[in-house]
Amino acid sequence: MKNGFAKSVIDIKTLVLMQLKNKLDLSFLHNKKKALLKISLMLLGIIGLTAVVYLLFYVATLLRLFSFGFLFPISVVNVIVTVYLALSIIACTVGLMKSLFFSSDNQFLLTMPVKKTDLFLSKLIVYYINELFKSAVFIIPVMVAFGLINSLPIYFYLWLIVCVFIVSAAPVAVGALLSIPVMLVTILFRQNKVVEVLSVIVVMVLAALLVAKLIMILPENINIVGKWSILYWEIQDFLVAFAKWTYPFYCIMCMIVGPVMGLPAKDFSINSGLLVLAVIAGIILITVLAFLIAKPVFFKMASTPFEYRKKLIKKHYKNHKMPAFFSGVKKEAIGMLRTPEKLYSLLFVALLLPIAILFLNKIFNAMSVRLTGTYMTIVFNILIILLILLSSNSVMAKVFSEEGSAHYLYKTSPQKFYVSLLPKLVIHFLVMTTSLGVTVYVFSFFSNLTTANLAIMFFLCFFLFVAHLFLSAELDIMSPQYDQYQTTGQGSSSENKSVIWAFIISFIVCAFSYLLINEDSQTVYLKVMFLALAFMVFRIYMFFEKVRLYYRQPYGEGR
Amino acid sequence: MRLAQTLIIVLLTPILLLSYLLAKFVFKKQIPSWLIKTAVSILGVVFFVRYMYDNDAIRNTVAGVNNIFSNTTLNKLAVVLVWFTYAAILLVVFQPFFKVKTLKNLVKFFAFPMSIITLCCTQITTWSIMGASAYETFNFRGILIALEAVLLFVCAFIIFVENGAFKITKKEVLYFFISILPVLLVTMPSFAPQTFFGTPTRFQHVTDLSFQHRLVLYGAVIIPFAIYFSIFKQNYETKRFVLLFICVATLVTYSLNKKFDSFNIIEHPSWLPLHLCNTAMYILPLCILFKWDKLFYFTYFINVFGAFIAMLMPNYSETLSILSSSIVSFYVNHYIAFFMPILLVALKIFERPKLKQFIWSMVAFAIYFSLIIFINALFTNFDPGVDYFFTNSDYVADKLGSWAETLRLRFVWSVNLGKYTLVFYPLYQFLFFLGYVAIGVGVWFVFEQCYQITDVYADMGSRRARIKLDRLALERQRESLSEEEKQEMAERKVELKLIHFTKRYGNSEVYAVKDANLTINGGEIFGFLGPNGAGKSTIIKSIVGIQPITEGRIEVCGYDVDSESVKAKHEIGFVPDHYALYEKLTGREYINYIADLYGVSKEDRTKAINKYVELFELQAAFDNQMKTYSHGMKQKIAIISALVHNPKVWILDEPLTGLDSASIFQVKECMKQHAAEGNIVFFSSHIIDVVERICDKIAIINKGKILVCKSLNEIENEGDGLEKYYLNMISRAHNFNIPVHEKSSAANVEVALDKKKANEAYKNVFGIDNFLD
């Protein structure tokens, strides 16, 4: 048994080192100078971060934001550390799920002459080490700054180092446990793409509604300075409530600094000792639970092949004829549903746009402004809408290059080129146009613009959106990167150019509008709208013309 | 003075006229061009001296109200007379130096009649220029006016007669009327608008991007585009003339306020035209005339931006009307400084600058800047208002903010030079200089972007023209066909033809394929052999439309692949060397998508899909996503997608790579079946055994040239197997100093060679004696 234990320790050590070498770049350790430099830079980074956090805490105490005395309360640090740990738990859950159950190196590791338990533990340890580094970079600066501002004794800092080792284990343990249900959900999603897509869309919509609701809670009249006395106590109530809701995390905080609300303890007590033991016991319990539950699942999943199970299709599918253009749109829709990451990004931006305008106008509405301010508000709204809307078009600047080798199909098919190319723009166009409509509708609740003016605003943004969409697509047509996408899946400079143009167009339109608005606020947007229409027509024409002239024979090739 | 003028006109005119007429019609002597050039040069000098001598009295006319003529209409007519005379003089002075047809007609039908009017109305001209008291005293300027009128008339007359008198075509009439208006616009004196329309108050406030201000700014963009598009197709001579004419004409307008007395540095030190944009008015015509490129690039990098900023933030009074002489003069000056350098490069009068030119321009700017600082410091002693290039005052600092003002006043350096004190602001002025250099770099970057855009548009234009020409050539070619050939074409014989096909990639000098000729008929399985990089894929990709053709033609079932690409592609099914499928789709979804692109009906596609799915045994996997397929299965899907529309020409690029034996067999059977139905199967391969077994005809290509095109029977009859024959062909084409001469026909290439030398070469390389025997 002793030998078995010793062998396990050696095996675990070997596996951990092997996986660490794969995960982290530790090549600098071979070179003393490099190692010294790297470590020095890391230390400098931590010191710098500590200084920045200290400054922020200092300013907060100076302004008496969270406390009447010149102290920084534990409840605020609790919020910071809790958010960090929550995010760490999410990251560890997802990471451990991938590492334990879906990692491609499992098939190699399973062939090693080691116990499955040791392999499982080695993966947890690797994650723990990774988490330790991350915690060190975040928790140490925050807590050191906290200690300095509250003049905590020296042993606090020594105890902090010990706590970092303990605290880093928490997200790993919880992540290991949660990775199982997440893994099951992931498998369900992989086997049923429709379920995945619907679930994600529902979650996104619910999250958007939640954010909207939170935004609506913002007061009608924001007067921070005037109502500070009320606001201060509301903040205090929130901090107390937060500590209650996140009690386990608060226990961890208390473990580090002492179980006193509002002011930190300066001495260790029996209570704090018991708290430490309780936290450690809790972490060990979760780890053991994760070990007992996850280990058998891990072995089963790790040895499952990674190809998708081919279904025995019993259903008889029919063949359908469609016009080439709609067939292309259908192909794009199918591809998007089966590779839903693009769909999620698109939906995220589509939901972000109205939410951003809602938030912006809620803030603006809470301020009292003069006529110039009203004009500026409208212009600023247009600017934000255009920035988000046009920036979303950057994906169109690689939409043809992403075809990779399959692009030959567009050139060999007996259709006009644009019949094959335009379907790639349709889904993005439809989703973002809908988002724009919703955004203008949201804006209508906050502005005094008439329906006609709102319609003008919508068409102004719409024309610019379509113009920029075709411009982005044209950038891709003129310098396609098929081979690059085929081999590396990486982007090209066309995306950056598209974003730059988005910014240029947005700022020019808004600058122009603002200059004109002082002369004639009634017709300024009508004028800009017609300019936008002309720009759109020009860009659409240029797209079709360049496809006609360059798609087969790229720019630079002569005859 | 009236007498003097009359004498000049009455005596000089007939003398000069008669001399010319006698020489031309009596002595039949050809008037040498140098004489005409000298005459117009004298006219130019006389005009210059007369014009610059003093201010013109008529420039103060506002809405026809003036102190010269009591009659408003007469005042306006006088302005028109003066204006048109300027135009006529400039046209006459330019004509002998530029061979431009329209210029010749402008002189004949505008300048010449105008010169007659000017001669007759010399008195009115004199009053307009010298004022109501013109004839009260003798004035040298009056003599010059008379001389100018005489010379104008005589020169115009000579040009009129020398260029065919009244001879003109309809097209030339049209060009005349099109060009007279811009000529008059460009030569319009700056006081003309205020003379005709006055200075209404609602057209004031030409600053702060007001409506009027924006109007003039739009002009700065629209006018150069108009000039560019009206002359960019003309030859170099014409373009150079037009731009030079504009520069000189606008210089005349600009000089309305810059007569000789402006150069009196003692009395008016702040009147010198030393501001950046002012210098551009003088530099540009000289640069065009003498082709001084170094000086030109100075204006190109420095003036353009300066003029742009000056137009955006003008330093004239807000109360001036847009029609006032000052505003017109201001914008004429700054328009030229802004867009003329750009036009000169865009129209290729000067080349696009490179780094060397940029460095020279910065050197020139440094010299100018140093000179200006010194002049400012010195002339301030005479006039505190001296502020050339705004380096002597706080004008620019004021715009930047108080920090700039503080910086300016912080470091002040005074130097005493005799009785004069020179004051410098070294740090401020140094930073000013650096800032402008940085702006020059920025301007260069902007110009480069604009060049790229214009290059693309120019390329687009040439491509459009080429497409149109190709279409016309095809139509002409079709028309020239005999009835038999037209009948054949209508029947759309199953045929694949390469006619002098040549392909070059980009601007490379190396040909990927050179002068390839092939004809393949229906029912044939055609094998295409060659080593790596020989040009097989290039030919295939050009046939199917992936790559354009450099020279020659490719026809598929009678359709030209270039100009009738859609119809040609309908007849082709293509299997690439590397399948590239949409792996998220199922096999069925993919094939249906391809069928939709080819417009295959539902019944036909169902029939074809069922047939090939069964043939390739894909029933179990057909409705699964293609990412779950093996390599062979994906290749089979690619084959089905190429056959779903039953193409007449089936092209495969190395289709058997990576397939197992059973799959190879299936593909071969498919190829035989397809050819048996009267279609063409054209495929390239490295597997000679397969080619030998199934092909009817083969071609061998190496280094872009088709070496041979023969049927397999012919090759077998020669005694060698395909493998030996292929190796033979390839090694012959390598460079072993074997003299080879070729005789080519449309379908075959025969190679004859020196047998003795070839055998020697084979012995050296392969160690085989008398190989060819």
Contacts between the chains, C-beta under 8 A, distances in Angstrom:
chain1	res1	chain2	res2	distance
A	307	B	628	6.5
A	308	B	625	7.7
A	308	B	627	7.9
A	308	B	628	6.1
A	310	B	621	7.1
A	310	B	624	5.2
A	310	B	628	5.4
A	311	B	624	6.9
A	312	B	620	7.8
A	313	B	620	7.8
A	313	B	623	4.5
A	313	B	624	6.9
A	315	B	623	7.8
A	317	B	588	5.6
A	317	B	623	5.3
A	319	B	588	7.0
A	319	B	591	8.0
A	319	B	592	5.5
A	319	B	595	7.6
A	319	B	602	6.2
A	319	B	605	5.5
A	319	B	606	5.0
A	319	B	609	6.2
A	320	B	592	6.4
A	320	B	602	7.0
A	321	B	592	7.9
A	321	B	595	7.3
A	321	B	596	6.5
A	321	B	600	7.5
A	321	B	601	6.5
A	321	B	602	4.5
A	321	B	605	7.2
A	322	B	596	5.2
A	323	B	596	7.1
A	324	B	596	5.2
A	324	B	597	5.1
A	324	B	599	7.3
A	327	B	592	7.4
A	327	B	593	5.3
A	327	B	596	3.5
A	327	B	597	7.1
A	328	B	593	7.6
A	330	B	593	7.7
A	331	B	582	6.6
A	331	B	585	6.7
A	331	B	589	7.4
A	331	B	593	5.1
A	334	B	584	6.7
A	334	B	585	6.0
A	334	B	589	6.4
A	335	B	582	6.4
A	335	B	584	4.8
A	335	B	585	7.1
A	338	B	584	4.1
A	338	B	625	7.1
A	339	B	584	5.9
A	403	B	580	8.0
A	404	B	580	6.4
A	405	B	576	7.8
A	405	B	578	5.9
A	405	B	580	3.3
A	406	B	580	3.9
A	406	B	581	6.7
A	406	B	582	6.3
A	407	B	580	7.8
A	408	B	544	8.0
A	408	B	546	5.3
A	408	B	574	7.9
A	408	B	576	6.0
A	408	B	580	6.6
A	409	B	580	7.7
A	409	B	594	7.8
A	409	B	597	7.7
A	411	B	544	7.6
A	411	B	545	5.2
A	411	B	546	4.8
A	412	B	544	4.8
A	412	B	545	5.5
A	412	B	546	6.4
A	412	B	569	6.1
A	412	B	572	7.1
A	412	B	574	5.1
A	413	B	569	6.6
A	413	B	594	7.8
A	413	B	597	4.2
A	413	B	598	7.2
A	414	B	566	5.0
A	414	B	567	7.4
A	414	B	568	8.0
A	414	B	569	3.8
A	414	B	570	4.2
A	414	B	597	7.0
A	414	B	598	6.1
A	414	B	599	7.8
A	415	B	566	6.9
A	415	B	597	5.8
A	416	B	566	6.9
A	420	B	597	7.2
A	478	B	456	7.7
A	486	B	580	7.9
A	515	B	209	5.7
A	519	B	210	7.7
A	519	B	211	7.1
A	545	B	460	6.7
A	546	B	460	7.2
A	549	B	460	5.5
A	549	B	463	4.5
A	549	B	464	6.8
A	549	B	467	7.6
A	550	B	463	7.8
A	552	B	545	6.9
A	552	B	547	7.7
A	552	B	548	5.2
A	552	B	565	7.8
A	553	B	463	7.7
A	553	B	548	3.8
A	555	B	456	6.6
A	555	B	459	6.4
A	556	B	506	5.9
A	556	B	507	7.2
A	557	B	505	7.2
A	557	B	506	5.3
A	557	B	507	7.7
A	557	B	548	6.9
A	558	B	506	7.8
A	558	B	507	6.0
A	559	B	466	6.5
A	559	B	548	7.1
A	559	B	549	7.8
A	559	B	550	5.8
A	559	B	551	7.6
